[in-house]
Amino acid sequence: MNRQQTVLITGASSGIGRDLARLFAGEHYSLILVARDRAALEAVADELHRQFLVKAVVIACDLADRNALEAMITGLVRENTVVDVLVNNAGFGMEGPFSETDWASEQLMIDLNIHAVVRLTKAFLPQMISRNSGKILQLGSTAAFQPGPFYSIYFASKAFILSFSDALSAELRGTGVTITTVCPGPTHTGFERRLGPHSALFSNGIPISNSTVVASAAFNALMQGRRSIIPGIANRVLRFISTHAPRSFVLWVMAQILKKKARLGAIQTKNFSTP
């Protein structure tokens, strides 16, 4: 290897993103860490630099802001930044009946969960193909495998990411570039802290994963060039059921599980996000 490889990680200030940054630092990658919270990012960067002696660049950017996203990409291109690995980890969501949730927040969710992922992939994939080398990791979810009543846009956004990434994986055969989607179930991260431990996503009896375990599984799958991975046996079983059972049955079950906080429309809308 003639140069130190570089990874760009979004949502790198906590949770799975921070754990992935640690794994890449352990393999001596230079880091570009992106999130909204500059102070939290700098704390992560300082820790990893001290422990692994790697270069860590911090970019404070709200990726749901399209202008800010474009400015970040323009700056990186102007500096001739080479991104060997792109990790699209940042995400945002809300719970509640679609008829009652806030459109402004939903628009931000669509911009972050879908637009930012597609735009960053579009920005850095061509240079990877030109080098015949590169890796992209997309943070999906087990939510991608079935509709989510009361979380309709969030579940749909993850279904988009899985479909988009699977399609690209076919396009990229023979290019030397791979794209991997990790689809974890409920995980102890900023999502849980912001949404609250009594949310239907975290109080439905499904085992909750540790972010370090999910990050490790995602990292290994990425390095192996796998198309997708679902960490955890229980999550794989649920995925099998949700994709093989009749759609009407799956919808009924999901509605029963997820309406816990939305019963009779008396829900207080909450947001949850990866910083």
N, C-alpha and C positions, 0 to 999 in steps of 0.2 A: 504494500500500500504506500503510494507516494505522498499522500497527504492525510491529515486527520479528517475523518468523515464527520459530517455535520447533520444533526437531527433538529428539526423544528417541531416543537410540541405546543399545542394550544391547550388552554386550561391547565397550565403546568404548576399553578401555585398551591394545589392541594389534591388530595384523593388519588385517583388512578394516574392522572397526569404527573403529579409529583413523584409517584412511585416509578413510573416509566422513566422519568428524567434520571432518577437514581440508577436504574438498570443500564441506561445508555451511558451514563457517566462512568459506571463500573467497567464498561467496555471501551472507555477512552474516546467517546464521541465528543466533539464540540457541541455545545447546546445553544439553541435559540429558544428561549422560554417566553411564551406569550400568554397573557391573561390581563384582566382589568386592574387587579390590585398590584401596583408597583412594589409596595413595601413587602408584601408576601412573596412576590417573585424574587426580589432581591435577597430575601432571607434564604430562599431555596438555592439561589445561585451561589451565594456566599458559602453555604454549607457544603454544596457539592464541589465547589472549587477547592475548599480547604481539604476535603476528604480525598478527592480523586485527582486534584491538580489539573482539572479540565477548564477550558475556556467556556464561560457561560454568559451569553448576551441576553439582556432583559428587554422585552418590548411590552410596554403597557398599552393595550389596545382593546377597545370594546368591539369585538368582531361582529356584533349584531348591528353596528353602525357601518353602513356600506361605504361611506366616505372615508372613515377611519381605516377600514379594511383595505380599500384601494390605496390609500396613502402608505400603509405598511408594506404592501406588495411592491409599490413603486420604489420605495426606499431600498428594499432588499435587492430589487433588480438593478437599481442604479449603482449599488455597491458590489455588483457582480457576485452576489451571495450564491454559493453552491449548496443546495439542499439535497443531501443524499437520502435522507429519510424524512417523510412528512407524517406527523401524527395528528390527526384531526380528532381531538379529545373533548374540546369544549362543548357544552350542551346546556339547554335551558328547557324548562317545561312548566306546565300548570295543570291543576286538577279542577274539575267542576263541570257542570252541564254546559255544553257548548252554547246554548241559548243565553247563558248568564255570564260567561267568562268575558274578560276584557279584551277587545280587539287589539288595542295598542300593544298589549303584552304578547298576544298571539302573533302579531306581525313580527315582533322582535324574535320570538321563538322560531318562526319560519326562517327569518334572516340568518339566525345563528345556526340552527340545526341543519338547514338545507343549503341556503345560499352561500354561507361562509365555507362550508365543506366543499361544495362544488367549485367555488371560485379559487380556493387555495389549491385544490387538486389541478384545476385548469392552469394555474400559474406555474406550478413546478413539475408537472408530469412531462411536458415536452422536453425540458432539459434533461430529465432522467432518461427518456427514450434516446435522445441524441448521444448520451454516454453509454447506452446499453447497460445501465445499472441504476437501481434505485428501488426504494420500498415505500409503500404508503400503508399506514394503519388507520382504519376508521373505527370509531367507537359506535357500535350499534347497540343492540339490546335484545333481550328475549321478547321485548315489546314488538319487535319487527315481525313476529310470526303470527300475530292475530290482531284483530281490531281491539281498541281499548275504550269502551264506553266511559265517559267522564274524564278521559285523558285522550280524546280523539286525535287532536293534532300531534301531540307528543308521540303516540304510538305510530301514527301515520308517517311522521318524520323519520322514525327509525326504520320503518318499512322501506321508505325511499332510499335511505342510505344503504341498506342491504342490497336492494335491487340494482341501484346505481353502481355499487362496487362490484357486485357479481358480474354485471355486464362488462365493466372495464377489465376485470380479470381475464375474460375471454378475448377481449381486444388486445390485451398485452402479451399474449402467449408468443414466445419467441423473441421478445424485445429485451429480455434481461431485467425487466421491471415487474415487480409483483405488488399486488394490493390485497390486504388482509382485513377482514372485518371481525372484530371481537364482539360477541353478543352476550354480555353478562346479564344475570338476573339482578334482583335487589342487592345493593352493595353498600357497605358502610363508607360513605363519602360525604361531600358537601350536599349532595342531593338529599340524603336522609336528614341532615341537620336543618336544612332550609324548609323541607316539606313537613317535617315533624314525624316522630316515631309512631304516631297513631294513624298516619296515612294508610290508605288501603294498600299501597304498594309495599309497605313495610310491616303490615300487621295481618297478613293473610295466611300465615302458616308456612310460606315458602322460605327455605333457609336463606339467610342473608350472608353474602360473601364478604370477605376481607379484601380491601382494595389492593393490598400487596399481592395476594394470591391471584386476583384478576390480572393485575399488571404483569406478573410473571408469566402467566399462561399466554397473554397477548404478545409479550415480547418474544417468547419461544416460537409461537406460531408465525409471527412476522419473520423471524430469522430463518425459519424453515420454508418460507414462501407459501404457506398454506392460504387457501382462499378465505376460509372462515373458521371460527372456533366458538364453541359455547362452553365456558368454564362451568364445571359442576355437574355431577350426575343428575341431580334433581332437575336442573334446568334443561338438560338434554331430554329427559323423560317428558317434561312438560311441553317442550318443543315438538316432540314426536306426536303427543296427543293432540296438540293444537293444530297440527298440519294434517292429521289423518282423520280426526273426528269430523262429523258433519258440521258445516259452517254455522248452522242455526243453533246447534248445541253449544259450540264454542262461544258464540255471541251471548247466549243465555248465561253460561257459567261466568264469563268475564263481567257481565253486567251485575251479577249477584256479588261478585268479589269486589268490584271497583266502586259500586254505589255506596259503600259504607260511609263515605264522607259526603255523599251527594244526595242522600235520601230526602225525598220531597222537595228537592231544590234548595234545601236550607244549608248550603255549603258556604263557607268563607273561602273565597279564592285565595290560593297560595301559589307562590312561585318557588321553583327549585332550580338550581343551576350549578354548573361547574365554573368556578371563577375564571 
